[in-house]
């Protein structure tokens, strides 16, 4: 997953906000477009990334692992990029 892919941006914002609607508002994109990206990723990975609850979305263990790995990767990438500045 590229740290700058559409899915990575959407996934990270949904993980932070716990809501497709709030993520969509922040990113200025429809909640349904974000949901399609997440559903496609869940199909590709073969596991759910979020639990769909009445009060919003909560990351599954797989979602938490993906989120943590993505955060570490982007942090490392930003450190490496600063080496070239």
GROMACS elastic network, one bead per residue, 0.5 to 0.9 nm:
[ bonds ]
;  ai    aj funct       b0    kb
    1     4     6  0.82911   500
    1     5     6  0.69524   500
    1     7     6  0.80644   500
    1     8     6  0.68622   500
    1    70     6  0.80405   500
    2     5     6  0.51695   500
    2     6     6  0.87590   500
    2     7     6  0.86791   500
    2     8     6  0.69720   500
    2    70     6  0.87543   500
    3     6     6  0.87771   500
    3     7     6  0.88819   500
    3     8     6  0.58560   500
    3     9     6  0.75538   500
    3    70     6  0.68636   500
    3    71     6  0.87121   500
    3    73     6  0.75269   500
    3    74     6  0.61888   500
    3    77     6  0.88965   500
    4     7     6  0.82349   500
    4     8     6  0.62908   500
    4     9     6  0.65585   500
    5     8     6  0.51574   500
    5     9     6  0.63738   500
    5    10     6  0.86710   500
    6     9     6  0.52852   500
    6    10     6  0.61953   500
    6    11     6  0.84602   500
    6    34     6  0.89955   500
    6    37     6  0.80785   500
    7    10     6  0.51140   500
    7    11     6  0.57612   500
    7    12     6  0.83181   500
    7    34     6  0.79535   500
    7    37     6  0.59434   500
    7    38     6  0.70106   500
    7    41     6  0.77996   500
    8    11     6  0.51239   500
    8    12     6  0.59466   500
    8    13     6  0.85166   500
    8    67     6  0.89954   500
    8    70     6  0.79791   500
    9    12     6  0.53631   500
    9    13     6  0.63128   500
    9    14     6  0.87296   500
    9    27     6  0.87668   500
   10    13     6  0.52906   500
   10    14     6  0.61727   500
   10    15     6  0.85347   500
   10    20     6  0.89149   500
   10    23     6  0.72835   500
   10    24     6  0.82908   500
   10    27     6  0.79927   500
   10    34     6  0.60384   500
   10    35     6  0.87803   500
   10    37     6  0.77531   500
   10    38     6  0.78669   500
   11    14     6  0.52319   500
   11    15     6  0.60568   500
   11    16     6  0.85988   500
   11    23     6  0.89630   500
   11    34     6  0.80034   500
   11    37     6  0.83628   500
   11    38     6  0.68120   500
   11    63     6  0.89806   500
   11    67     6  0.80519   500
   12    15     6  0.50771   500
   12    16     6  0.61806   500
   12    17     6  0.86448   500
   12    23     6  0.89740   500
   12    67     6  0.68496   500
   12    70     6  0.85012   500
   12    71     6  0.87789   500
   13    16     6  0.50365   500
   13    17     6  0.60171   500
   13    18     6  0.80630   500
   13    19     6  0.85633   500
   13    20     6  0.85703   500
   13    22     6  0.85693   500
   13    23     6  0.54273   500
   13    24     6  0.85364   500
   13    26     6  0.81888   500
   13    27     6  0.81293   500
   14    17     6  0.51532   500
   14    18     6  0.52756   500
   14    19     6  0.56178   500
   14    20     6  0.58762   500
   14    21     6  0.87120   500
   14    22     6  0.77580   500
   14    23     6  0.53421   500
   14    24     6  0.84513   500
   14    34     6  0.85091   500
   14    57     6  0.77634   500
   15    18     6  0.54052   500
   15    19     6  0.78477   500
   15    23     6  0.87626   500
   15    50     6  0.84480   500
   15    57     6  0.78894   500
   15    58     6  0.73791   500
   15    59     6  0.66911   500
   15    63     6  0.82602   500
   15    64     6  0.85299   500
   15    67     6  0.76033   500
   16    19     6  0.83836   500
   16    23     6  0.82867   500
   17    20     6  0.79423   500
   17    22     6  0.63949   500
   17    23     6  0.62357   500
   17    57     6  0.86383   500
   18    22     6  0.78480   500
   18    23     6  0.79710   500
   18    55     6  0.87340   500
   18    56     6  0.57157   500
   18    58     6  0.60690   500
   18    59     6  0.82037   500
   19    22     6  0.52972   500
   19    23     6  0.60728   500
   19    24     6  0.84375   500
   19    31     6  0.88027   500
   19    55     6  0.84162   500
   19    56     6  0.51969   500
   19    57     6  0.56860   500
   19    58     6  0.85712   500
   20    23     6  0.51260   500
   20    24     6  0.59771   500
   20    25     6  0.85894   500
   20    30     6  0.85233   500
   20    31     6  0.51516   500
   20    32     6  0.79133   500
   20    34     6  0.68393   500
   20    35     6  0.69029   500
   20    56     6  0.78059   500
   20    57     6  0.77113   500
   21    24     6  0.50394   500
   21    25     6  0.61907   500
   21    26     6  0.87006   500
   21    30     6  0.76158   500
   21    31     6  0.51985   500
   21    32     6  0.86772   500
   22    25     6  0.50545   500
   22    26     6  0.62287   500
   22    27     6  0.85680   500
   22    31     6  0.81747   500
   23    26     6  0.51920   500
   23    27     6  0.60698   500
   23    28     6  0.82372   500
   23    29     6  0.81980   500
   23    30     6  0.88551   500
   23    31     6  0.73483   500
   23    34     6  0.81642   500
   24    27     6  0.51077   500
   24    28     6  0.55128   500
   24    30     6  0.52922   500
   24    31     6  0.50133   500
   24    32     6  0.85608   500
   24    33     6  0.84812   500
   24    34     6  0.70595   500
   25    28     6  0.50531   500
   25    29     6  0.66253   500
   25    30     6  0.76028   500
   25    31     6  0.80734   500
   26    29     6  0.79844   500
   27    30     6  0.85760   500
   29    32     6  0.84910   500
   29    33     6  0.69621   500
   29    34     6  0.74312   500
   30    33     6  0.53513   500
   30    34     6  0.66662   500
   30    35     6  0.87495   500
   31    34     6  0.51524   500
   31    35     6  0.60737   500
   31    36     6  0.86477   500
   32    36     6  0.61183   500
   32    37     6  0.87166   500
   33    36     6  0.51702   500
   33    37     6  0.64884   500
   33    38     6  0.88392   500
   34    37     6  0.52366   500
   34    38     6  0.63436   500
   34    39     6  0.86573   500
   35    38     6  0.51019   500
   35    39     6  0.59957   500
   35    40     6  0.84720   500
   36    39     6  0.51263   500
   36    40     6  0.60650   500
   36    41     6  0.85785   500
   37    40     6  0.51897   500
   37    41     6  0.62319   500
   37    42     6  0.86621   500
   38    41     6  0.50719   500
   38    42     6  0.61156   500
   38    43     6  0.85877   500
   38    48     6  0.89780   500
   38    49     6  0.78462   500
   38    50     6  0.87565   500
   39    42     6  0.50414   500
   39    43     6  0.62179   500
   39    44     6  0.86222   500
   39    48     6  0.81793   500
   39    49     6  0.87511   500
   40    43     6  0.50711   500
   40    44     6  0.61397   500
   40    45     6  0.85994   500
   41    45     6  0.59582   500
   41    46     6  0.81661   500
   41    47     6  0.86913   500
   41    48     6  0.86357   500
   41    49     6  0.83729   500
   42    45     6  0.51416   500
   42    46     6  0.57038   500
   42    47     6  0.53472   500
   42    48     6  0.51578   500
   42    49     6  0.62131   500
   42    50     6  0.88199   500
   43    47     6  0.67591   500
   43    48     6  0.78600   500
   44    47     6  0.80850   500
   45    48     6  0.79940   500
   45    49     6  0.88516   500
   47    62     6  0.73132   500
   47    63     6  0.89731   500
   48    51     6  0.72636   500
   48    59     6  0.86252   500
   48    60     6  0.69189   500
   48    62     6  0.72032   500
   48    63     6  0.74440   500
   49    58     6  0.84617   500
   49    59     6  0.57805   500
   49    60     6  0.53363   500
   49    61     6  0.75312   500
   49    62     6  0.56644   500
   49    64     6  0.77996   500
   49    66     6  0.82743   500
   50    57     6  0.58677   500
   50    58     6  0.52725   500
   50    60     6  0.51184   500
   50    61     6  0.86318   500
   50    62     6  0.83594   500
   50    63     6  0.62797   500
   50    64     6  0.89835   500
   51    56     6  0.83791   500
   51    57     6  0.55733   500
   51    58     6  0.51384   500
   51    59     6  0.60690   500
   51    60     6  0.61409   500
   52    55     6  0.83501   500
   52    56     6  0.63140   500
   52    58     6  0.68293   500
   52    59     6  0.89431   500
   53    56     6  0.51527   500
   53    57     6  0.57646   500
   53    58     6  0.73856   500
   54    57     6  0.81764   500
   58    63     6  0.86968   500
   59    62     6  0.75458   500
   59    64     6  0.58408   500
   59    67     6  0.88907   500
   60    64     6  0.61679   500
   60    65     6  0.86030   500
   61    64     6  0.50426   500
   61    65     6  0.62126   500
   61    66     6  0.86181   500
   62    65     6  0.51362   500
   62    66     6  0.61833   500
   62    67     6  0.85578   500
   63    66     6  0.50807   500
   63    67     6  0.60060   500
   63    68     6  0.85233   500
   64    67     6  0.50389   500
   64    68     6  0.60386   500
   64    69     6  0.84745   500
   65    68     6  0.51875   500
   65    69     6  0.60714   500
   65    70     6  0.84577   500
   66    69     6  0.51795   500
   66    70     6  0.60121   500
   66    71     6  0.85539   500
   67    70     6  0.50993   500
   67    71     6  0.61058   500
   67    72     6  0.86327   500
   68    71     6  0.51217   500
   68    72     6  0.62035   500
   68    73     6  0.85534   500
   69    72     6  0.51626   500
   69    73     6  0.60698   500
   69    74     6  0.86323   500
   70    73     6  0.50282   500
   70    74     6  0.61257   500
   70    75     6  0.84755   500
   71    74     6  0.52841   500
   71    75     6  0.60812   500
   71    76     6  0.85709   500
   72    75     6  0.50917   500
   72    76     6  0.60853   500
   72    77     6  0.84855   500
   73    76     6  0.51420   500
   73    77     6  0.60148   500
   73    78     6  0.85767   500
   74    78     6  0.60856   500
   74    79     6  0.85955   500
   75    78     6  0.52270   500
   75    79     6  0.63535   500
   75    80     6  0.87543   500
   76    79     6  0.50928   500
   76    80     6  0.62215   500
   76    81     6  0.85896   500
   77    80     6  0.50691   500
   77    81     6  0.60669   500
   77    82     6  0.86371   500
   78    82     6  0.62277   500
   78    83     6  0.87871   500
   79    82     6  0.52196   500
   79    83     6  0.66365   500
   80    83     6  0.51674   500
   80    84     6  0.71976   500
   81    84     6  0.54816   500
   81    85     6  0.68733   500
   82    85     6  0.51165   500
